[in-house]
């Protein structure tokens, strides 16, 4: 038996209009042989008045209908269900309509905007996105606090094993880097203070400068920024990986609340460990300043400590420590929220981890500025 083939011929009808005669089997297995010939047809060779003669067709499927419809559209002829067909059959017209309806829509590329119009549009989109993000953060904060409050009413539901694990990972393991960097910040502040105040003959006041800055600002802010970069990214990556593996959905199916299992332990752990880390950051910064004053100004450690006690009020320590729970809340909730927003791909995990760190650092600095203004108004 001869192998089935797809053939076509271009003739004219009684009116002189061109007719494409389709012969043989036009299916996915045969149209490849005539695809190039159909592509070579142009409007110069065949007019847009082309009609189809399907009376000699043996078989026809969507692949055959596609190449026919593509040819008709290329030369500008009527395609789809309105195509001119001789020897019309319902199946041929139906298949032509199906492939014509499924063709990709040709869309014009958007016009590029310039100048003030583009600037205003970008600012508007950025403002809307920022408002949506802010509202999402507020919703997450409300849900997290309500969850923690319910856990406080029933402490048996708190997952203490998870809390202690996060305390160790986010707190104790971060102590060396926090202390070391705070120590060097104290060194830098002391060196700058000596060089700056020396021209006024007041370099001895560098002790007060180191005490005020480390106790009120740098001890807390540096700790929060390090936690935002180290711990926040860890929270987002851990929860995001669980989202990718659908473990969070599995928790809900099992009747577990992800806020209780994943968010609350991290929040409670940071509430405990952030003041602890901040205290050591303050002390490390003061030690750094002490060494500089001892080596440069020949101020003994005992004199340095005595001057700190005499000239730096103890309220500065508490003014700084009050910020610790607030920074802990921001860091924990931003990291957990971004982790919960991770979708099913690795790219989303990377984007959310980056957003987590950036948002946390931004909010820490903004909140610290708000605290500074409040303290100034309160005279603290």
N, C-alpha and C positions, 0 to 999 in steps of 0.2 A: 504494500500500500504506500502511495506517495505521501510524503510528509506534508501536513497542512501548512499553508503559507498565507500571508496577508499581501494583497496586491491592490493597486489603485491605478486609475487611468483618468486623464482629463479629456473630456469631449465637450461637445456643444449640443444644446437642444434645438428644437425647431425655431426658436426665437433668436438663436445665436448666442445665448448666454452660456457660460461655462458650467459644466457638470463634472463633479468628482464621482467616479464610479468605484465603489468599494466592493472588493471581491475576496472570497476566501474566508479565513479565520482571523479575526482581529481580537486577539487576547494578549495577556501579559507575556505569553511564551512566543508570540510571533511578531508583535509590532516593532520589536527592536530592529528587525531587519530592514524596515522601511522608515525608521525614525529620521535618519539623515536626509532621505529624499523628501520627506514632508517638511523638514526644517528649511530646506533649500527653496521651497515655494515662496514667492513674493507677490506683492500686490501688482507688480509690473507684469508678471506672467499670468496671473489669475485675477480677475476683477472681483470686487466685493459682492457681485451678484451671483457668486458661486452657490450652487445647490448640490445636494448629496443624492446619489442613487444607491440605495441599500438593498435593491432587489436581489443581488447576487451574493449577499453576505451569508456565510454559513454559521458563524459564531461571533459574538460581540460581548465584551465585558468592559469594566470601567477603565482598564488600561487603554483599550482601543478607543473608547469614548473620549478619554483625556487627550490623546494625540490628535484626534479629529477636532475637538473643541479648540485646542491650542492653535491648530492650523487656521481655523475659521477666524479666530480672534486676531491672529497675526496679520491676515490680509484684509481685516476690517469687515468681514462678512458677518451676517447675523448668526449668533451661536445660541447654544442652549436649547430650550424647548421651542424657541421661535425660529430655529434653523429651517431652511427650505429643504425638505426631504421628499425624494421620489421613491415610491415603493415603501411608503411609510409603515413602520411597525411601532407599536406602543412601547416595546422594550428599548428600542434604539433611542427614541425621543426621551424616554424616562432617564436613561443613562446619560445622555447628553445634558439634560437639565441638572442631574445630580452633580456631575463634575464641574459644570459651569457655576453652580451655586457655591461650590467648595473652593473656587479659585481664590487666591489671596487678593485682598483689596489693595489697590495701588493708592498709597497715601503720600501726599506731598510732605517733604521734610519741613518741620516747623521753621518759620522765619526767625532768624537770629535777631534778638533785640539789642539795641545799643543805648548807651547814654543813661539818662535819668530814669527812663522807663524800666530798663533791666535792673538798675540799682534799687528802685522802689519795689519791684517785684521780688527780688532776692531778699530784701529786708523784710517784706511782708511774710514770705514763706519762713524765714528764720524766726520771726516773732511768733508765728503760729506754732511752729515746731517747739519753740522754747516754752510756750504756754502749755502745750499738750504734755511736754515732759515734766514741767512743774506740777501740773495737776496729777499726773501719774505717780510722781514721788509722794505727793500729799496723800493720795489714796493708799499707797503701800504703807506709809507711816501709820495711818489710822488703823489699817488691818493688823500691822505688826504690834502696835501698842495694845489693841484690844485682845490679841492673842496672848501677849505677855501678861496682861492684867488677869485674864482668866486662869493662866498658869499659876500666878501668884496666889490666887484664891484656892488653888488645889495643887500644892507643891509636888505631890506624888506624880503628877503628869510631866514634870520637868525631866528631861533626859540629861541627868547629871553626868553620865559618861561622856556624852557629846560635848557638854559644857566644859568639862575638865580637859578634854582632848583639844578643843579650840583654844582654851587658856594656855595650854602648853605650846601649841603651834604658833599662835598669834602673839602670845605674850612673852613667855620665857625664851623662846627661840629668837625673838626679835630684840631681847635685851642687849646682847653684845653690840649689834650695829647701832642701836639707838644711843647707847652710852658712848660709844666711840665717836660718832658724828657730833654729838652734843659737846663732848670734850673739845673737839677741834673748833667747834663754833665758839666756845668760851675762849679758846686761845686767840681766835681771830678778833673777837670783840675787844679783848684786852689789848692786843697789839694796836688795833685801830684807835682805841681810846687813848693810849699813851701817846701815840704820834699826833693825834688831833689836839689833845689838851695840853701837850707840852709847850706849844707856842703861847699859851695863856698862863703858863706856870701853874696849871691846875691838874697835872697828870695824876695826882693822888686820888682825885675823884673818879678815876677809872674803876676803882673798887665798887662804888655805888652804881656806875654804869653797867658793869657786869652783873651785879646783883639784881638790879631792876629788870634788865632785858631778859635774863635767863629765867627769873621767877615769874614774870608777868607774860612774856611773849614766846621767846624762842624755845624754851623747854617744851611747852605745850604744842606750839605750831610745828616744830620739827618732828616731834613724836607723831603727830597726826598725819603729816605729809609722808613720813616713812611707812606708817600703817596703811595709808591710802595706796602707796605704790606696791607694798609687799603683801599685805593681808587682803586688801580689797580685790586685787587681781586674783588671789588664791580663791576667795569666796566665789567670785564670778566664774572662774574656770571649773571649780568643783561642781557647783550647781548646774552650770551650763552643760558639762559633760553628762550629768544625770538627765538633763532634759533631752540631750541628743540620743541617749540610750533608752528614753521613755520611762526612766525609773520614777520620775515625778508623777507621771500619769498612773503608773502601777501603784504608787502610794495612795492616790485618790481612790482607785478601784478597791484597794484593801481597807478603805475607811480611815486612812491616816491623813491628817492635815499637814501639808508641806510646810505651812507657817510654823507649826509646832515642832516638826521634825528637823527642818533645815534652817529656818530663820531665827527662831527664838533662842536656841543654844548659842548661836554666833553673837547675837545681840547681848545676851547676858554675859558671855565671856568677855566681850570688849568693854562692857560697863565695869567689870572688875579689873581688867588688866590695863586699860588706858591710864587711869590715875597712877597705877604702879609704875608703868613705863615712864610717865611724865615726871614722877618724882625722881627717878634715877637720871633722867635727862637733865633735870635742873641741877642735881648734885654734880653730875659729870661736867656740866658747863662751868659751874663754880670752881671745880677743881682745875679746869683748864685755865680760867682766869687767875686763880691763885698761883699757879706755877709761873705764869708770865710776870705777875707782880713781884713774885719772889726773885725771879732771875733778872728782871729789868730794873725794878724800883727798889729792890732789896727790902721788900715788905715781907716779914716772916709770916708763915701760915697762921700762927696764933693772932698776930695783929690783923691779918686779913679777915679772919673769922670774927674777931671782936668788932672790927669796923662794920662788917656786914650786919651784925646784931644791933649795933648802935645806930646806924644810919639808914638801914633798909627796913622799914616797918614789916612786921610779920604778916600784915594783911595782904601784902603783895603775893605771898605764897598762896593764900587762899583765893585771891583774885584770879590767879592762873589756874588753880586746880578746879575751880567752878566750871571751866570750859571743858574739862576732860570728858564728863559724861555726854555733853552735847556733841563733841567731836566723835566720840565712840558711836553714838547713835547714827550720825551722818555716814560714817565709814561703813558700818555694818549693813545699814539698810540700802545704801547705794549699791554695794557689792552684791548683796543678795537679790535685789530687784533686777539688776542687769543680768544676773545669772538666770533668773526666771524668764527673762525675755529672749533667751537664746532659742533659735529655731533649730532645724535638723541638720545644718551643715557646719563645717569647720569655719568657713568664712564668717558666719554669724557669731561664732564663739570668739574669734579674734576681734571683731568689731565691738562686741559687747564688753570684752575685757578692757579694750582701750578706752571706751566710753566710761567704764566704771572708774578707772584711775583718774581720768581727766575731770569727771564730774565731782569726785570726792575731793580732789585737791582744790578745785574751784570753790566748792561750797565751804571748805575749811577756811580758806582765805577770806571769803566774803563774811562768814560768821564771825571770824576773829575781828574783822573791821567793825562789825556791828557791836561786838562786845566792847571794843575800844571806845566807840562813841558813847555807849551807855555808861561806861565807867567814868568818862570825862564829865558827862552830865551829872552823875552821882557824886562827883568829887573824890573818886577812889583812885 
